[in-house]
């Protein structure tokens, strides 16, 4: 597809350490994204549907060494992540034992307002379909921004399947800062 892959960055991640017995391997663009997240200690990227965001999102907390990772996904994907994706992918890759997965919709609810600051202070946040945080006026985006302002050392990784032309640079800035 003509995508440039930095072979040095790919080898830098030493991903074999996170591999279990199994046949699954990373695509070059997955390895490149993981290497970038590792070297930059976070970031935001876009991958099209079916490009392997789920695998990346489930192994990045382990690779980055987060102790209290939290992942946010759309509500429609939460049960799939817990009941299908993790059992399948954990046969091939080491998953984080302490990963909590919540929906963006839960982050919007009042009873979740102080979850990140009072009940579980994560050292890393993974957002699969990060474009759910693009509206700076939504409750979930305000809560995420408030948390990131209170704990600026928290590492943040966001990925989206939305085409780049649908996500403005301002949206990406709002989400990653």
Phi and psi restraints in degrees (value plus and minus 20) as a CYANA .aco file:
   2 UNK   PHI      61.9   101.9
   2 UNK   PSI     -17.2    22.8
   3 UNK   PHI     -90.7   -50.7
   3 UNK   PSI     119.8   159.8
   4 UNK   PHI    -104.1   -64.1
   4 UNK   PSI     109.6   149.6
   5 UNK   PHI    -142.6  -102.6
   5 UNK   PSI     102.2   142.2
   6 UNK   PHI     -99.8   -59.8
   6 UNK   PSI      82.1   122.1
   7 UNK   PHI     -80.2   -40.2
   7 UNK   PSI     -54.7   -14.7
   8 UNK   PHI     -85.0   -45.0
   8 UNK   PSI     -62.4   -22.4
   9 UNK   PHI     -84.3   -44.3
   9 UNK   PSI     -59.7   -19.7
  10 UNK   PHI     -83.3   -43.3
  10 UNK   PSI     -64.9   -24.9
  11 UNK   PHI     -92.2   -52.2
  11 UNK   PSI     -44.8    -4.8
  12 UNK   PHI     -82.5   -42.5
  12 UNK   PSI     -48.4    -8.4
  13 UNK   PHI     -92.7   -52.7
  13 UNK   PSI     -39.8     0.2
  14 UNK   PHI      30.7    70.7
  14 UNK   PSI      31.9    71.9
  15 UNK   PHI     -89.4   -49.4
  15 UNK   PSI     -35.5     4.5
  16 UNK   PHI     -79.9   -39.9
  16 UNK   PSI     -47.5    -7.5
  17 UNK   PHI     -80.8   -40.8
  17 UNK   PSI     -48.8    -8.8
  18 UNK   PHI    -117.6   -77.6
  18 UNK   PSI     -14.0    26.0
  19 UNK   PHI    -111.4   -71.4
  19 UNK   PSI     120.4   160.4
  20 UNK   PHI    -122.8   -82.8
  20 UNK   PSI    -196.5  -156.5
  21 UNK   PHI     -84.3   -44.3
  21 UNK   PSI     118.5   158.5
  22 UNK   PHI     132.8   172.8
  22 UNK   PSI     150.1   190.1
  23 UNK   PHI    -120.6   -80.6
  23 UNK   PSI     -29.9    10.1
  24 UNK   PHI     -91.8   -51.8
  24 UNK   PSI     114.9   154.9
  25 UNK   PHI    -146.9  -106.9
  25 UNK   PSI     138.6   178.6
  26 UNK   PHI     -98.5   -58.5
  26 UNK   PSI     125.3   165.3
  27 UNK   PHI     -93.8   -53.8
  27 UNK   PSI     134.6   174.6
  28 UNK   PHI     -75.5   -35.5
  28 UNK   PSI     -59.0   -19.0
  29 UNK   PHI     -91.1   -51.1
  29 UNK   PSI     -48.4    -8.4
  30 UNK   PHI     -87.3   -47.3
  30 UNK   PSI     -66.7   -26.7
  31 UNK   PHI     -81.5   -41.5
  31 UNK   PSI     -59.9   -19.9
  32 UNK   PHI     -82.4   -42.4
  32 UNK   PSI     -66.0   -26.0
  33 UNK   PHI     -81.8   -41.8
  33 UNK   PSI     -63.9   -23.9
  34 UNK   PHI     -83.1   -43.1
  34 UNK   PSI     -62.2   -22.2
  35 UNK   PHI     -81.0   -41.0
  35 UNK   PSI     -63.2   -23.2
  36 UNK   PHI     -83.3   -43.3
  36 UNK   PSI     -65.4   -25.4
  37 UNK   PHI     -80.0   -40.0
  37 UNK   PSI     -59.8   -19.8
  38 UNK   PHI     -85.6   -45.6
  38 UNK   PSI     -68.6   -28.6
  39 UNK   PHI     -89.1   -49.1
  39 UNK   PSI     -55.5   -15.5
  40 UNK   PHI    -112.6   -72.6
  40 UNK   PSI     -27.1    12.9
  41 UNK   PHI      40.0    80.0
  41 UNK   PSI      19.4    59.4
  42 UNK   PHI     118.4   158.4
  42 UNK   PSI    -194.0  -154.0
  43 UNK   PHI     126.1   166.1
  43 UNK   PSI    -199.6  -159.6
  44 UNK   PHI    -153.5  -113.5
  44 UNK   PSI     115.4   155.4
  45 UNK   PHI    -164.9  -124.9
  45 UNK   PSI     140.7   180.7
  46 UNK   PHI    -136.1   -96.1
  46 UNK   PSI     116.2   156.2
  47 UNK   PHI    -153.5  -113.5
  47 UNK   PSI     121.8   161.8
  48 UNK   PHI     -87.8   -47.8
  48 UNK   PSI     145.3   185.3
  49 UNK   PHI     -77.1   -37.1
  49 UNK   PSI     117.2   157.2
  50 UNK   PHI      61.6   101.6
  50 UNK   PSI     -12.3    27.7
  51 UNK   PHI    -108.2   -68.2
  51 UNK   PSI     -24.3    15.7
  52 UNK   PHI      82.1   122.1
  52 UNK   PSI       6.6    46.6
  53 UNK   PHI     -83.5   -43.5
  53 UNK   PSI     -56.9   -16.9
  54 UNK   PHI     -80.9   -40.9
  54 UNK   PSI     -67.7   -27.7
  55 UNK   PHI     -80.5   -40.5
  55 UNK   PSI     -66.4   -26.4
  56 UNK   PHI     -77.4   -37.4
  56 UNK   PSI     -67.5   -27.5
  57 UNK   PHI     -85.2   -45.2
  57 UNK   PSI     -48.2    -8.2
  58 UNK   PHI    -105.9   -65.9
  58 UNK   PSI     -41.7    -1.7
  59 UNK   PHI    -123.8   -83.8
  59 UNK   PSI     -36.9     3.1
  60 UNK   PHI     -79.7   -39.7
  60 UNK   PSI     -62.4   -22.4
  61 UNK   PHI     -77.9   -37.9
  61 UNK   PSI     -56.7   -16.7
  62 UNK   PHI     -89.2   -49.2
  62 UNK   PSI     -65.9   -25.9
  63 UNK   PHI     -86.2   -46.2
  63 UNK   PSI     -57.8   -17.8
  64 UNK   PHI    -100.4   -60.4
  64 UNK   PSI     -25.7    14.3
  65 UNK   PHI      54.3    94.3
  65 UNK   PSI       5.6    45.6
  66 UNK   PHI     -86.5   -46.5
  66 UNK   PSI     122.3   162.3
  67 UNK   PHI    -113.5   -73.5
  67 UNK   PSI     -55.6   -15.6
  68 UNK   PHI    -148.6  -108.6
  68 UNK   PSI      46.9    86.9
  69 UNK   PHI     -97.2   -57.2
  69 UNK   PSI     125.1   165.1
  70 UNK   PHI    -148.3  -108.3
  70 UNK   PSI     115.1   155.1
  71 UNK   PHI    -139.6   -99.6
  71 UNK   PSI     117.2   157.2
  72 UNK   PHI    -133.5   -93.5
  72 UNK   PSI     114.4   154.4
  73 UNK   PHI    -158.3  -118.3
  73 UNK   PSI     141.9   181.9
  74 UNK   PHI     -80.0   -40.0
  74 UNK   PSI     128.4   168.4
  75 UNK   PHI     -75.2   -35.2
  75 UNK   PSI     -54.8   -14.8
  76 UNK   PHI     -88.3   -48.3
  76 UNK   PSI     -37.2     2.8
  77 UNK   PHI    -123.7   -83.7
  77 UNK   PSI     -30.6     9.4
  78 UNK   PHI     -83.0   -43.0
  78 UNK   PSI     -71.8   -31.8
  79 UNK   PHI     -82.2   -42.2
  79 UNK   PSI     -58.0   -18.0
  80 UNK   PHI     -82.0   -42.0
  80 UNK   PSI     -62.9   -22.9
  81 UNK   PHI     -82.1   -42.1
  81 UNK   PSI     -65.5   -25.5
  82 UNK   PHI     -93.6   -53.6
  82 UNK   PSI     -60.2   -20.2
  83 UNK   PHI    -117.9   -77.9
  83 UNK   PSI     -40.9    -0.9
  84 UNK   PHI    -140.7  -100.7
  84 UNK   PSI     -76.3   -36.3
  85 UNK   PHI     -84.5   -44.5
  85 UNK   PSI     -69.8   -29.8
  86 UNK   PHI     -83.8   -43.8
  86 UNK   PSI     -68.2   -28.2
  87 UNK   PHI     -79.1   -39.1
  87 UNK   PSI     -59.7   -19.7
  88 UNK   PHI     -90.1   -50.1
  88 UNK   PSI     -71.9   -31.9
  89 UNK   PHI     -91.8   -51.8
  89 UNK   PSI     -46.1    -6.1
  90 UNK   PHI     -91.4   -51.4
  90 UNK   PSI     -31.6     8.4
  91 UNK   PHI     -90.7   -50.7
  91 UNK   PSI     -45.0    -5.0
  92 UNK   PHI    -129.5   -89.5
  92 UNK   PSI     -47.7    -7.7
  93 UNK   PHI    -152.5  -112.5
  93 UNK   PSI     129.0   169.0
  94 UNK   PHI     -96.6   -56.6
  94 UNK   PSI     102.2   142.2
  95 UNK   PHI    -119.6   -79.6
  95 UNK   PSI     137.5   177.5
  96 UNK   PHI     -92.7   -52.7
  96 UNK   PSI     110.7   150.7
  97 UNK   PHI     -91.6   -51.6
  97 UNK   PSI     -41.8    -1.8
  98 UNK   PHI    -131.5   -91.5
  98 UNK   PSI      -2.5    37.5
  99 UNK   PHI     -93.3   -53.3
  99 UNK   PSI     106.8   146.8
 100 UNK   PHI    -125.0   -85.0
 100 UNK   PSI     116.7   156.7
 101 UNK   PHI    -139.4   -99.4
 101 UNK   PSI     105.2   145.2
 102 UNK   PHI    -150.1  -110.1
 102 UNK   PSI     142.9   182.9
 103 UNK   PHI    -112.7   -72.7
 103 UNK   PSI     134.2   174.2
 104 UNK   PHI     -81.5   -41.5
 104 UNK   PSI     -53.4   -13.4
 105 UNK   PHI     -84.4   -44.4
 105 UNK   PSI     -57.5   -17.5
 106 UNK   PHI     -83.9   -43.9
 106 UNK   PSI     -59.5   -19.5
 107 UNK   PHI     -81.6   -41.6
 107 UNK   PSI     -45.3    -5.3
 108 UNK   PHI     -98.6   -58.6
 108 UNK   PSI     -41.2    -1.2
 109 UNK   PHI     -98.7   -58.7
 109 UNK   PSI     127.6   167.6
 110 UNK   PHI     -79.3   -39.3
 110 UNK   PSI     -60.3   -20.3
 111 UNK   PHI     -89.7   -49.7
 111 UNK   PSI     -26.1    13.9
 112 UNK   PHI    -125.0   -85.0
 112 UNK   PSI     -18.1    21.9
 113 UNK   PHI     -73.7   -33.7
 113 UNK   PSI     -61.7   -21.7
 114 UNK   PHI    -128.4   -88.4
 114 UNK   PSI      -7.2    32.8
 115 UNK   PHI     -75.1   -35.1
 115 UNK   PSI     -69.9   -29.9
 116 UNK   PHI     -88.6   -48.6
 116 UNK   PSI     -50.9   -10.9
 117 UNK   PHI    -116.0   -76.0
 117 UNK   PSI     -42.7    -2.7
 118 UNK   PHI    -133.8   -93.8
 118 UNK   PSI     -58.5   -18.5
 119 UNK   PHI    -116.8   -76.8
 119 UNK   PSI     -56.8   -16.8
 120 UNK   PHI    -167.9  -127.9
 120 UNK   PSI      89.0   129.0
 121 UNK   PHI    -114.9   -74.9
 121 UNK   PSI      81.1   121.1
 122 UNK   PHI     -95.5   -55.5
 122 UNK   PSI     131.7   171.7
 123 UNK   PHI    -117.3   -77.3
 123 UNK   PSI     -25.9    14.1
 124 UNK   PHI    -173.6  -133.6
 124 UNK   PSI     116.7   156.7
 125 UNK   PHI    -142.8  -102.8
 125 UNK   PSI     108.3   148.3
 126 UNK   PHI    -133.0   -93.0
 126 UNK   PSI     108.6   148.6
 127 UNK   PHI    -140.7  -100.7
 127 UNK   PSI      89.2   129.2
 128 UNK   PHI    -109.7   -69.7
 128 UNK   PSI     105.1   145.1
 129 UNK   PHI      51.4    91.4
 129 UNK   PSI      34.2    74.2
 130 UNK   PHI     -80.9   -40.9
 130 UNK   PSI     -37.8     2.2
 131 UNK   PHI     -82.8   -42.8
 131 UNK   PSI     -31.9     8.1
 132 UNK   PHI     -85.6   -45.6
 132 UNK   PSI     -32.7     7.3
 133 UNK   PHI    -124.3   -84.3
 133 UNK   PSI      -5.4    34.6
 134 UNK   PHI     -94.3   -54.3
 134 UNK   PSI     -42.6    -2.6
 135 UNK   PHI    -105.5   -65.5
 135 UNK   PSI      88.9   128.9
 136 UNK   PHI     -86.7   -46.7
 136 UNK   PSI     -30.5     9.5
 137 UNK   PHI    -118.4   -78.4
 137 UNK   PSI     -26.2    13.8
 138 UNK   PHI     -96.5   -56.5
 138 UNK   PSI     133.3   173.3
 139 UNK   PHI     -79.9   -39.9
 139 UNK   PSI     -61.6   -21.6
 140 UNK   PHI     -86.7   -46.7
 140 UNK   PSI     -59.3   -19.3
 141 UNK   PHI     -89.0   -49.0
 141 UNK   PSI     -60.7   -20.7
 142 UNK   PHI     -81.6   -41.6
 142 UNK   PSI     -61.0   -21.0
 143 UNK   PHI     -85.5   -45.5
 143 UNK   PSI     -62.5   -22.5
 144 UNK   PHI     -84.5   -44.5
 144 UNK   PSI     -64.9   -24.9
 145 UNK   PHI     -82.4   -42.4
 145 UNK   PSI     -61.6   -21.6
 146 UNK   PHI     -80.7   -40.7
 146 UNK   PSI     -65.4   -25.4
 147 UNK   PHI     -82.2   -42.2
 147 UNK   PSI     -67.3   -27.3
 148 UNK   PHI     -84.7   -44.7
 148 UNK   PSI     -49.5    -9.5
 149 UNK   PHI     -92.5   -52.5
 149 UNK   PSI     -56.5   -16.5
 150 UNK   PHI     -92.8   -52.8
 150 UNK   PSI     -52.9   -12.9
 151 UNK   PHI    -148.6  -108.6
 151 UNK   PSI      51.3    91.3
 152 UNK   PHI     -86.7   -46.7
 152 UNK   PSI     -35.0     5.0
 153 UNK   PHI    -103.2   -63.2
 153 UNK   PSI     -25.1    14.9
 154 UNK   PHI     -87.7   -47.7
 154 UNK   PSI     109.2   149.2
 155 UNK   PHI    -100.4   -60.4
 155 UNK   PSI     124.2   164.2
 156 UNK   PHI    -150.7  -110.7
 156 UNK   PSI     109.5   149.5
 157 UNK   PHI    -146.7  -106.7
 157 UNK   PSI     107.9   147.9
 158 UNK   PHI    -150.5  -110.5
 158 UNK   PSI     121.7   161.7
 159 UNK   PHI    -155.7  -115.7
 159 UNK   PSI     130.9   170.9
 160 UNK   PHI    -161.2  -121.2
 160 UNK   PSI     125.8   165.8
 161 UNK   PHI    -114.6   -74.6
 161 UNK   PSI     -23.9    16.1
 162 UNK   PHI     -91.0   -51.0
 162 UNK   PSI     118.4   158.4
 163 UNK   PHI     -77.4   -37.4
 163 UNK   PSI     126.1   166.1
 164 UNK   PHI     -75.1   -35.1
 164 UNK   PSI     -57.7   -17.7
 165 UNK   PHI     -86.6   -46.6
 165 UNK   PSI     -35.7     4.3
 166 UNK   PHI    -111.3   -71.3
 166 UNK   PSI     -32.8     7.2
 167 UNK   PHI    -129.4   -89.4
 167 UNK   PSI      93.3   133.3
 168 UNK   PHI     -94.9   -54.9
 168 UNK   PSI     141.6   181.6
 169 UNK   PHI     -81.2   -41.2
 169 UNK   PSI     -52.0   -12.0
 170 UNK   PHI     -85.4   -45.4
 170 UNK   PSI     -62.3   -22.3
 171 UNK   PHI     -81.2   -41.2
 171 UNK   PSI     -65.2   -25.2
 172 UNK   PHI     -84.2   -44.2
 172 UNK   PSI     -60.4   -20.4
 173 UNK   PHI     -82.6   -42.6
 173 UNK   PSI     -65.2   -25.2
 174 UNK   PHI     -78.3   -38.3
 174 UNK   PSI     -60.4   -20.4
 175 UNK   PHI     -93.1   -53.1
 175 UNK   PSI     -62.6   -22.6
 176 UNK   PHI    -106.1   -66.1
 176 UNK   PSI     -29.5    10.5
